[in-house]
């Protein structure tokens, strides 16, 4: 993805397109696609940053808000994937249901530090 020599608007659109590609890669566990989309996103963010912090008009603000929403969606996917991996590892190691901070084999008692994960 080439974002050099573009406008601030074009750079924000490139960020949004890269975020859509990240979400698509996350949905199908495409590691290579995720890596490529992330690199594209970072390049586009650098292009946006090169324009400085001048006030943004209504259209640019809307594009930035859309990018933020998509980034939040990516974060949610990653958090859900991490929680699923954590749960699988706990199941495989027999640690499922053990309270955080309790010794293995002890009985769960309320207030023993069970952490909620998202």
N, C-alpha and C positions, 0 to 999 in steps of 0.2 A: 504494500500500500504506500503510495507516495502522497504526502500531505504538504511537502515543501512548496512554497510559492502560492499557497491557497489563501483564501480569506478566512477570517475567524469563523464565519458561518460554515464554510466548507470543512474546516478542521473539526468543528463540533459534530457535524454530520458524520465525519469519518469515525469519531469516537462512538457515536450511536451505532453505526454499522458494525464496528468491531465488537461492541457489546452484544449485539444480536448474534454475531458469529460465536462469541464466547458461550452464550446461553445455549445455542444449538449444539456446540461441542460438549457442554456439560450434560445435556439431556441424553446423549448417546455414549458418554464416556470416551470421547475421541481426544486422546491426549495430545496427539500431533496438531489437531485442529485447534485445541485449546491454547497450546503454546503459540501457534501462529496468530490467533486472534488476540491474545494478550500482548504480543509484540506490536501488532498493528495498533491496538488501543493505546499502548504507551507512547508510540510514535505520534499518534494523533493528539494525545494529551500534551506532549511537548510542543507540538505545533500551536495548540491553543494557548499554552503558557507564553510562547514567544510573542504573542500579541499584547502581553501585559495585562494590567488590571483596569483598563479604561472602562468606564460605565458601559453596560450592555443595554441594548434596546429590548423591546418586548419580544421580538423573534429570537434573539440570542438567549434571552433569559428562558424562554420556553424550551429551546433546544438543550440548554444546560440542565433544566429540570427533568427533561426526558432522559438524558444521559444518567442523571442521578437515580431515577427510578429503575432504569435498566441495571445499573451497578448494584443497587439494592437487591434486585432479583438474582443477580449472579452470586451475591453474598449469601442469600438464602439457600440457593442450590448447593453451594460449597459447604455451608453449615449442616445441611441435611445429609450430604454425602459423608461428612466427617462423623456425624452422629451414627450413621449406619455402620461405618467401619468400626467405630468404637464398640457398638453393640455386638457386632460379629466377633470382634476380638475377645470381648468379655465372655461371649458364649463359648468360643473355642478354648478359652483358658479356664473355664469354669468359674469365672469371677462375676457372672451375672447375678445381680441381686445382693451382692455384698456391699454393705454401706461403706462410703468413703471414710477411711480412717479406722475401720474396724479390722480386727485380726481375722485371717481366713478361718472359716469354720464356726465363727461366732453367730449367734442368733441376732437377727435384726431387731432393734428396739427403736421406737420413735425418737427422733431428735438426735440420732447418731451421726448426722452429717450427710444424709443422702443428698446428692447434688442433682439438680434437674438439668438436663442437657437438651439443647435445641438442635 
